Amino acid sequence: MIVKTASVNPFRKIFIILEMIKFEHTIFAMPFALISMLVAAHGLPALRIFGWIIVAMVGARSAAMAFNRIVDAKLDAANPRTASRAIPKGLITVSAAWMFTVVAAGLLVLAAYKLNRLALMLSPLALIAVMGYSYSKRFTSLSHLWLGLCLGIAPVGAWIAVTGKMGFPSMVLSAAVVFWTAGFDVIYSLQDLEFDRKTGLFSLPARIGPEAALVASRVFHALMVGLIIWFGLLCRMGAMYYLGAVLVGVFLIYEQSLISARDTSRVNAAFFTMNGCVSIGLLIFVMVDLFL
């Protein structure tokens, strides 16, 4: 049951919304957008392009997350793990969440307009993709890959922002992000295995069981490492880049070691800490490779 919303200070409401959408998790996809940007520009692009890429990233993710909280409000209220989220708990009204979603989506479109024509033309498709994910668990166990697509848009978008066209290397990097995201989302969804089965929601753990789902997660992560290496070959990256790719593999192996079908107590370490290390770590090695 969704609790009736209490009166909240407007400034406090902003912080509640940012917490609701886990604004800090923008760190997952942002580094891959920056990697694509740096490689496409062979270094730093113009400050204007860099700034609007950041705005586009923040706008797209914020709109997607806020929309997800609106769509899933009743499910969140019924799930003990998510019942304390802002909308079920009555800290934020659905109308306030809608207003935030519209503003965030507007930021993406504005940023795309400021970047180039192709970016603007594709911005509505990006919004459809990232918002459509919110319904995917209602009809497909491959929702993890859909979430991956949502984050995977970032590298292609950044490449378009710099060059004005799609580049095949950015699509390879995007595919790497798709499988990386799907791999860790399968791990995260283990927490809701029983709830998903009870409510008829779709996820790989609910569909094929936790053991088989973890095997799929490991396959996804192996594909991610392979695609990262392919991206380096396509872009003729140097030795430091491949050292970063090896480090990504090490991080992912450790992430997988933290979780088993019978023990999900370390999901937060696997999901948040290690994935932050993966994305930021690779970005650092790309920067070193390009600039040194």
RODO-2510 file (C-alpha; in nm, 4 decimals, decimal comma):
residues 292
     n   res          X          Y          Z
     1     m     0,0000     0,0000     0,0000
     2     i     0,1252     0,3482    -0,0923
     3     v     0,1195     0,5836     0,2058
     4     k    -0,0477     0,9212     0,1703
     5     t     0,2128     1,1870     0,1004
     6     a     0,3052     1,4219     0,3805
     7     s     0,4089     1,7850     0,3360
     8     v     0,7811     1,8110     0,2573
     9     n     1,0054     2,1163     0,2291
    10     p     1,0735     2,1858    -0,1453
    11     f     1,4521     2,1713    -0,0985
    12     r     1,4229     1,8527     0,1022
    13     k     1,2018     1,7137    -0,1739
    14     i     1,4836     1,7577    -0,4272
    15     f     1,7207     1,5537    -0,2120
    16     i     1,4536     1,2869    -0,1645
    17     i     1,4037     1,2614    -0,5406
    18     l     1,7790     1,2360    -0,6026
    19     e     1,7992     0,9593    -0,3433
    20     m     1,4932     0,7927    -0,4960
    21     i     1,6590     0,7666    -0,8374
    22     k     1,9965     0,6719    -0,6849
    23     f     2,1608     0,9677    -0,8566
    24     e     2,5040     0,8522    -0,7445
    25     h     2,4680     0,5396    -0,9601
    26     t     2,5088     0,7574    -1,2690
    27     i     2,8728     0,6653    -1,2103
    28     f     2,8072     0,3225    -1,3663
    29     a     2,7379     0,4364    -1,7226
    30     m     2,9054     0,7778    -1,7224
    31     p     3,2660     0,6491    -1,7495
    32     f     3,1792     0,4471    -2,0615
    33     a     3,0288     0,7549    -2,2243
    34     l     3,3475     0,9445    -2,1392
    35     i     3,5647     0,6613    -2,2768
    36     s     3,3729     0,6760    -2,6047
    37     m     3,4008     1,0556    -2,6093
    38     l     3,7765     1,0562    -2,5464
    39     v     3,8517     0,7896    -2,8067
    40     a     3,6271     0,9494    -3,0698
    41     a     3,7933     1,2889    -3,0135
    42     h     4,1442     1,1390    -2,9792
    43     g     4,1653     1,3258    -2,6511
    44     l     3,9530     1,5948    -2,4955
    45     p     3,6798     1,7424    -2,7192
    46     a     3,5654     2,1027    -2,6990
    47     l     3,4422     2,1975    -2,3523
    48     r     3,0953     2,2676    -2,4965
    49     i     3,0637     1,9099    -2,6260
    50     f     3,1921     1,7640    -2,3004
    51     g     2,9418     1,9674    -2,0993
    52     w     2,6394     1,8743    -2,3083
    53     i     2,7348     1,5056    -2,3011
    54     i     2,7260     1,5229    -1,9213
    55     v     2,3866     1,6979    -1,9304
    56     a     2,2491     1,4381    -2,1726
    57     m     2,3715     1,1496    -1,9580
    58     v     2,2294     1,2918    -1,6370
    59     g     1,8994     1,3816    -1,8045
    60     a     1,8481     1,0417    -1,9676
    61     r     1,9285     0,8372    -1,6592
    62     s     1,7313     1,0617    -1,4238
    63     a     1,4237     1,0492    -1,6469
    64     a     1,4479     0,6710    -1,6771
    65     m     1,4877     0,6118    -1,3039
    66     a     1,2097     0,8503    -1,2012
    67     f     0,9755     0,6930    -1,4573
    68     n     1,0671     0,3489    -1,3250
    69     r     0,9754     0,4532    -0,9706
    70     i     0,6366     0,5785    -1,0956
    71     v     0,5579     0,2627    -1,2935
    72     d     0,6745     0,0298    -1,0158
    73     a     0,5244     0,2217    -0,7219
    74     k     0,2666    -0,0456    -0,6348
    75     l     0,5158    -0,3284    -0,6806
    76     d     0,7672    -0,1430    -0,4645
    77     a     0,5062    -0,1004    -0,1937
    78     a     0,4370    -0,4756    -0,1928
    79     n     0,8035    -0,5773    -0,1860
    80     p     0,9601    -0,5640     0,1643
    81     r     1,2987    -0,4731     0,0117
    82     t     1,1621    -0,1660    -0,1654
    83     a     0,8655    -0,0628     0,0516
    84     s     1,0646     0,2232     0,2033
    85     r     1,1200     0,3974    -0,1312
    86     a     0,9969     0,7552    -0,1576
    87     i     0,6672     0,7054    -0,3416
    88     p     0,5408     0,3999    -0,1462
    89     k     0,6431     0,5665     0,1785
    90     g     0,4598     0,8871     0,0872
    91     l     0,7650     1,1156     0,0815
    92     i     0,7058     1,2157    -0,2816
    93     t     0,3841     1,2391    -0,4802
    94     v     0,3478     1,0698    -0,8157
    95     s     0,2810     1,4106    -0,9734
    96     a     0,6123     1,5437    -0,8368
    97     a     0,7906     1,2407    -0,9776
    98     w     0,6230     1,3015    -1,3137
    99     m     0,7326     1,6647    -1,3111
   100     f     1,0916     1,5596    -1,2413
   101     t     1,0735     1,2995    -1,5207
   102     v     0,9553     1,5549    -1,7758
   103     v     1,2253     1,8055    -1,6780
   104     a     1,4972     1,5394    -1,6938
   105     a     1,3769     1,4175    -2,0332
   106     g     1,3749     1,7782    -2,1510
   107     l     1,7395     1,8109    -2,0470
   108     l     1,8309     1,5167    -2,2681
   109     v     1,6500     1,6635    -2,5692
   110     l     1,8028     2,0080    -2,5065
   111     a     2,1517     1,8598    -2,4823
   112     a     2,0960     1,6618    -2,8028
   113     y     1,9779     1,9791    -2,9775
   114     k     2,2907     2,1616    -2,8650
   115     l     2,5169     1,8824    -2,9862
   116     n     2,4130     1,8001    -3,3421
   117     r     2,1251     1,7028    -3,5693
   118     l     2,1698     1,3263    -3,5456
   119     a     2,1792     1,3397    -3,1671
   120     l     1,8539     1,5370    -3,1666
   121     m     1,6853     1,2974    -3,4098
   122     l     1,7758     0,9949    -3,1985
   123     s     1,6940     1,1446    -2,8579
   124     p     1,3240     1,0383    -2,8651
   125     l     1,4302     0,6799    -2,9441
   126     a     1,6700     0,6892    -2,6515
   127     l     1,3893     0,8004    -2,4199
   128     i     1,1566     0,5281    -2,5477
   129     a     1,4257     0,2664    -2,4857
   130     v     1,5178     0,3757    -2,1333
   131     m     1,1588     0,4259    -2,0222
   132     g     1,0339     0,1096    -2,1880
   133     y     1,2595    -0,0920    -1,9621
   134     s     1,0249    -0,0222    -1,6710
   135     y     0,7665    -0,2549    -1,8278
   136     s     1,0055    -0,5274    -1,9448
   137     k     0,9940    -0,7448    -1,6297
   138     r     0,6227    -0,7842    -1,6881
   139     f     0,6718    -0,9878    -2,0054
   140     t     1,0330    -1,1034    -2,0588
   141     s     1,3061    -1,2736    -1,8588
   142     l     1,5571    -1,0904    -2,0792
   143     s     1,4798    -0,7618    -1,9049
   144     h     1,8416    -0,7668    -1,7805
   145     l     1,9611    -0,7210    -2,1391
   146     w     1,7071    -0,4437    -2,1910
   147     l     1,8544    -0,2629    -1,8912
   148     g     2,1935    -0,3207    -2,0491
   149     l     2,0699    -0,1547    -2,3668
   150     c     1,9596     0,1464    -2,1631
   151     l     2,3119     0,1962    -2,0297
   152     g     2,4662     0,0865    -2,3583
   153     i     2,3137     0,3844    -2,5364
   154     a     2,5690     0,6068    -2,3611
   155     p     2,8835     0,5166    -2,5615
   156     v     2,7036     0,5452    -2,8958
   157     g     2,5492     0,8756    -2,7906
   158     a     2,8841     1,0180    -2,6842
   159     w     3,0450     0,9093    -3,0127
   160     i     2,7647     1,0790    -3,2064
   161     a     2,8082     1,3913    -2,9937
   162     v     3,1743     1,4160    -3,0950
   163     t     3,1652     1,2998    -3,4588
   164     g     2,8072     1,3616    -3,5698
   165     k     2,7733     0,9992    -3,6831
   166     m     2,7568     0,6469    -3,5463
   167     g     3,0866     0,4651    -3,5361
   168     f     3,1218     0,0873    -3,5335
   169     p     3,3705     0,0970    -3,2432
   170     s     3,1113     0,2757    -3,0288
   171     m     2,8616    -0,0006    -3,1059
   172     v     3,1135    -0,2606    -2,9872
   173     l     3,1683    -0,0633    -2,6664
   174     s     2,7917    -0,0330    -2,6317
   175     a     2,7554    -0,4111    -2,6615
   176     a     3,0190    -0,4495    -2,3887
   177     v     2,8121    -0,2266    -2,1612
   178     v     2,4964    -0,4249    -2,2454
   179     f     2,6496    -0,7541    -2,1311
   180     w     2,8272    -0,5993    -1,8328
   181     t     2,5009    -0,4478    -1,7098
   182     a     2,2996    -0,7627    -1,7745
   183     g     2,5565    -0,9635    -1,5792
   184     f     2,5389    -0,7520    -1,2672
   185     d     2,1627    -0,7017    -1,2916
   186     v     2,1132    -1,0791    -1,2799
   187     i     2,3147    -1,0807    -0,9574
   188     y     2,1082    -0,7926    -0,8165
   189     s     1,7791    -0,9619    -0,9076
   190     l     1,8644    -1,2619    -0,6896
   191     q     1,7383    -1,0531    -0,3977
   192     d     1,3862    -1,0519    -0,5429
   193     l     1,3711    -1,4141    -0,6573
   194     e     1,0792    -1,5178    -0,4378
   195     f     0,8924    -1,1908    -0,4837
   196     d     0,9240    -1,2131    -0,8629
   197     r     0,7900    -1,5682    -0,8633
   198     k     0,5052    -1,4777    -0,6298
   199     t     0,3943    -1,1739    -0,8307
   200     g     0,4557    -1,3214    -1,1769
   201     l     0,7399    -1,0891    -1,2694
   202     f     1,0046    -1,2108    -1,5102
   203     s     1,3766    -1,2415    -1,4372
   204     l     1,6388    -1,5014    -1,5184
   205     p     1,6668    -1,6230    -1,1561
   206     a     1,2885    -1,6593    -1,1372
   207     r     1,2708    -1,8300    -1,4770
   208     i     1,5680    -2,0708    -1,4746
   209     g     1,6728    -2,0737    -1,1097
   210     p     1,9565    -1,8958    -0,9297
   211     e     2,2322    -2,1432    -1,0229
   212     a     2,1659    -2,1279    -1,3977
   213     a     2,1127    -1,7522    -1,3776
   214     l     2,4565    -1,7055    -1,2223
   215     v     2,6075    -1,9095    -1,5058
   216     a     2,4365    -1,6739    -1,7508
   217     s     2,5725    -1,3763    -1,5554
   218     r     2,9262    -1,5130    -1,5866
   219     v     2,8821    -1,5684    -1,9594
   220     f     2,7601    -1,2096    -1,9970
   221     h     3,0656    -1,0793    -1,8114
   222     a     3,3023    -1,2932    -2,0190
   223     l     3,1462    -1,1480    -2,3338
   224     m     3,1910    -0,7998    -2,1890
   225     v     3,5673    -0,8517    -2,1472
   226     g     3,5967    -0,9890    -2,5008
   227     l     3,4132    -0,6886    -2,6439
   228     i     3,6303    -0,4476    -2,4442
   229     i     3,9379    -0,6061    -2,6026
   230     w     3,7778    -0,5880    -2,9484
   231     f     3,7051    -0,2185    -2,8958
   232     g     4,0724    -0,1623    -2,8145
   233     l     4,1799    -0,3418    -3,1311
   234     l     3,9387    -0,1417    -3,3469
   235     c     4,0639     0,1868    -3,2012
   236     r     4,4314     0,0852    -3,1969
   237     m     4,4660     0,1462    -2,8275
   238     g     4,7980     0,1045    -2,6505
   239     a     4,9338    -0,1273    -2,3842
   240     m     4,7845     0,0674    -2,0933
   241     y     4,4365     0,0147    -2,2332
   242     y     4,4798    -0,3625    -2,2418
   243     l     4,6159    -0,3561    -1,8894
   244     g     4,2905    -0,1833    -1,7960
   245     a     4,0936    -0,4536    -1,9796
   246     v     4,2751    -0,7210    -1,7779
   247     l     4,1938    -0,5319    -1,4584
   248     v     3,8265    -0,5223    -1,5604
   249     g     3,8361    -0,8996    -1,5972
   250     v     3,9900    -0,9352    -1,2513
   251     f     3,7238    -0,7109    -1,0975
   252     l     3,4457    -0,9105    -1,2633
   253     i     3,5901    -1,2437    -1,1483
   254     y     3,6041    -1,1096    -0,7936
   255     e     3,2487    -0,9738    -0,8237
   256     q     3,1237    -1,3149    -0,9284
   257     s     3,3102    -1,4797    -0,6404
   258     l     3,1177    -1,2713    -0,3872
   259     i     2,7821    -1,4279    -0,4751
   260     s     2,6457    -1,7800    -0,4795
   261     a     2,2972    -1,9184    -0,5327
   262     r     2,2709    -1,9794    -0,1586
   263     d     2,4398    -1,6638    -0,0316
   264     t     2,3457    -1,3178    -0,1573
   265     s     2,4529    -1,1318     0,1563
   266     r     2,7298    -0,9495    -0,0309
   267     v     2,5163    -0,8228    -0,3196
   268     n     2,5869    -0,4593    -0,2319
   269     a     2,9625    -0,5130    -0,2504
   270     a     2,9275    -0,7018    -0,5786
   271     f     2,6799    -0,4592    -0,7338
   272     f     2,7917    -0,1165    -0,6169
   273     t     3,1590    -0,1335    -0,5212
   274     m     3,2931    -0,3664    -0,7881
   275     n     3,0967    -0,2184    -1,0773
   276     g     3,2136     0,1294    -0,9814
   277     c     3,5689    -0,0087    -0,9916
   278     v     3,5072    -0,1599    -1,3366
   279     s     3,3816     0,1577    -1,5033
   280     i     3,6057     0,4120    -1,3312
   281     g     3,9081     0,1829    -1,3508
   282     l     3,8788     0,1374    -1,7265
   283     l     3,8268     0,5118    -1,7754
   284     i     4,1479     0,5860    -1,5859
   285     f     4,3480     0,3444    -1,8002
   286     v     4,1966     0,4904    -2,1190
   287     m     4,2969     0,8393    -2,0091
   288     v     4,6495     0,7257    -1,9287
   289     d     4,6719     0,5448    -2,2624
   290     l     4,5534     0,8479    -2,4595
   291     f     4,7382     1,1237    -2,2780
   292     l     5,0668     0,9574    -2,1776
***
